[in-house]
Every structure is written in C-alpha cells, then in structure tokens.
Amino acid sequence: MPIKKMWGGRFEEAGDQLVDQFGASISFDQEMAKEDIMGSLAHVKMLKATQILTPQDADQIIAGLQELAAELADHGLPFDVENEDIHMNIEALLTAKIGPVAGKLHTGRSRNDQVATDFHLYVKERLPQVIGALKDLQAALVKQAEQNVETVMPGYTHMQHAQPISYGHYLMAYFQMFQRDVERFQFNQQHTDLSPLGAAALAGTTFPIDREMTAHLLGFSAPYANSLDAVSDRDFALEFLSNASILMVHLSRLCEELIYWCSYEFGYLELADAYSTGSSIMPQKKNPDMAELIRGKSGRVFGSLTGLLTVMKGLPLAYNKDMQEDKEGVFDAVKTILPSLKVMTGMIATLQVNKEKMAQATHHDFSNATELADYLATRGIPFRRAHEIVGELVLKGLKTGTDLADIPLAEFQQIDSRVEEDVYTVLKPTVAVERRNSVGGTGFAQVRQQIKAAQEILQQ
C-alpha cells in the first residue's frame, strides 16, 4: 500500500500523476532492495546500541526487516510507483508489517545517505564478481598460451605482416591488458569501501549516532570523513564505469581479431559451435556472432560512462535530483561486462588453433626482413644502410616472386663478404621468433617465463 510521502507535510496539493511517475526511481532502484534492507538493519542496530531507540522498538523493526529480507530472497517483494523509490517502498512494506513504529527507522538518517549507502554496497558486492570473472578469462588465456608457445604466426602492425611471433606471446599480451583491468577494479574497491551512512541529508545529525559501528556492520573499512562528500560523491561509480569501459576496449579488440582470425582469408582459428551461429539463407556460414556482440556491447558501457560524467559535471554540493540518473548505467554495465567476460572465457577455452595455417602465413611474406637487417648489422654494416639494402632486396623479390631465403649465398656475399651460410638459418620464421629473447619478447624462453609469472599471479 502507498504511504503518505515523507516530505509531504509542507505541501497543500497532491502531485500530478505524470510528475510522480517521472520522478519515481523504483522501476530501476529496486535492483538495490537487498542492499537497502542491509543498510536499514545496520542503522536500526546502531540506533538500539546508542539508545536512540528503545530495545523494544528496535527489535520490532529488526524482526520486520529480517522478514522482508527473507521474503525478498524467497519470492521477491511487491513495489509501488506511488512510493517513489526503493527506500520508501521498503518502509511502506515494513509499516504494513509492524505498524507505525516503522517510522522510527528513519531517525538520524536521510534518503541522501541511504541511497549512497545502497549504491556503495551494490558496487562493493559486484567488484569481486568482476575481478573473479576477469581472472577466469586470464586463466583460459594462459592455458591456451601454454599450448601454443612454439606456434608461430605473423605479427602485425597497420594490419600488415610485420615480424613472426609466438601465438602464445600474442595471447599473453591480452593477459597483461586484463591484469591491469584487474588492478584497476581492485583499486576501485578502496573508494567503494567507504560508508556514507550517518551523513544524513548533507550536514550530519544531532542524534548521537555511531557511524563507525554501522560501517563495521556493513563491512565497510571506514565511514566517509566528510558528510557533504558522502552524499554528493559518485566518483566511485565513475571509476567503475571508467574501468569497465577500458575493459570493454580490451575485450572488443580481442573480439575484432578473433573475427579476423576465424575468417576464410586468415583461417588461423575456429570457434567452437557453441559460440557461433549460422545463416538463415546461407548453409555454409559459421558466424562469430558472440565476438561481434561483445564488440558491439562496448558502446553501451562507453555511453554509461559518458552519461554519468555529463550528469555530475555541473552539480553543486550536495545532493541534487540529477543524481537519480547515476544508477541505471552502472546496473547495465554490470549486466554487460559479467556475461561478456564469461562468454569470452568460453570462446578462448574452446577455440581450435590451425597451427599449420599460421606457420604458412609467415613464409613468403618478407616478415623476416628485420632478421636480415639485424644479421647484416652484426657483420659491421650500419643498421640504416642494412635497412636500405634489405628494402631493395624486398622490392626486387616482390617483382620477381623471390623470397629472401631464396637469394643465393653468392648474391648475399656481393653485399658483404662476411655473410655466411648461417644467414638461411636466421631467416627461418621459427628461428626468428626463438631468437628474440629480450625481456618481454616473443622468444619461446621469454614466453614461458611470462606464462610462469602469470600462473603465479593467478595463484595469489
């Protein structure tokens, strides 16, 4: 049943129905029903401990809230748009259950600190889920990398063949990107782990509340140090959306390449049937739709970040109704990134690697040109001159259909008499990859070190 609006005492006229519906947030902030009850339970327990409420009143409220929590978990709760938001809806349900004593629950707090507390609790609970899903994806990447240390593929710049690399090295590049995503979300936890409860509307309260107690009961490390900041801060949500946007950039880039590598033109990979779809008209098609969807869903998260930045950019302290627009983007981002991570993990774990096709692509593509330039430099030719010489050889090879490894030794020795038979070993793609053992390089020994370090990170 709707309750009289808690702010209605100074108003003479009822609100317009359209205005009430426009201003209500229950359609989306019911997502925080569990968090709202949690916050209220902590608050009333503190009111009892500080003797602001009598034990009898407090215990009655606690019992009613616990019943609502059980009903919510069991079959959900009925919400009414006339009660505006999740806070007034829970209070209305509590009032229906225990009577007017429910009105004492709001002593020493405001909806301003209440909603901020709910929102902090919501994000605080989801951050470990995101981090866990990221680590599952990292583990899938490491497992694939371990199986493909010596799988050689073309490395690209400008989508042109550049130098041969280990496919394991390629996969570990994404491991490192996702590791920084993990660290960003971990840092986000510090700013989410603060309790706004007790800041009241903006200035605190005259009641002798215990904010440290409510922070502890709710699992926060500490209360906000400033009441104005506590009710007007949404940078923890901005930080979450920023981190989520960077994560979606990484996922989208990986999806882009999966789409390339699975195409007929490349044929490096094949996605499992479970992560592909067919065509309603073309029987031969196997489409990488899940990768395309993840790539497309990045726009949703970017939009949510831009939206909240725009909402917050001009707001004076403290609370403003604009801030009701802070939650839907975060809720949507959570519902976007978690399944995206899980689907990507499945795609990586089950994809088939065409090692032969990858290896073939490193032959006759002149991606060993740098190896020859480096080789000539070791023979005393200045690298700039060596670069020019090899460029001329590549141009000639393109015109004649001759690969660098097909050039006769005598022709190499006309360039420099110190060129020996070992130049042909150096020009082999596998050898070119294996020899690049600078720290973080694509050499097989380096890739194995990267994998070992990654496994240690995942075990922490």
Secondary structure, 3 states (H helix, E strand, C coil): CCCCCCCHHHCCCCCCHHHHHHHCCHHHHHHHHHHHHHHHHHHHHHHHHCCCCCHHHHHHHHHHHHHHHHHHHHHCCCCCHHHCCHHHHHHHHHHHHHCHHHHHHHCCCCHHHHHHHHHHHHHHHHHHHHHHHHHHHHHHHHHHHHHCCCCEEEEEECCEEEEEEEHHHHHHHHHHHHHHHHHHHHHHHHHHCEECCCCCCCCCCCCCCCHHHHHHHCCCCEECCCHHHHHHCCHHHHHHHHHHHHHHHHHHHHHHHHHHHCCCCCCCEECCHHHCECCCCCCCCCECHHHHHHHHHHHHHHHHHHHHHHHHCCCCCCCCHHHHHHCHHHHHHHHHHHHHHHHHHHHHHHCEECHHHHHHCCCCCCCCHHHHHHHHHHCCCCHHHHHHHHHHHHHHHHHHCCCHHHCCHHHHHHHCCCCCCCHHHHCCHHHHHHCCCCCCCCCHHHHHHHHHHHHHHHHC
